[in-house]
Amino acid sequence: GAPPPPPPPPMATDAAESSVGTGGCASVSYEPERAGPLFHASQIQVPPMLESVVKEFTKAAIREQPAADELYEWALRFFEAKAAQGKSKA
């Protein structure tokens, strides 16, 4: 088989350095603005809320089956409705 991939690059240890390029999210280990390959999924930390948002979006898309050529418009309406619901709860 193929040789194993090289180990991931070392993560920044300086708190100021680790938040560079992450929009202030120092806890995010993968910094898309920095050059470098991604070796393993464990290098990415998904914010907990993002997982539930993606899951809810995916379930709605499967349930409603939007046409492929209308997917972006459907997604826009989906997220606009969710944003409106969030504002009404505030």
Beta strands, then each sheet from edge to edge (+ up, - down):
end
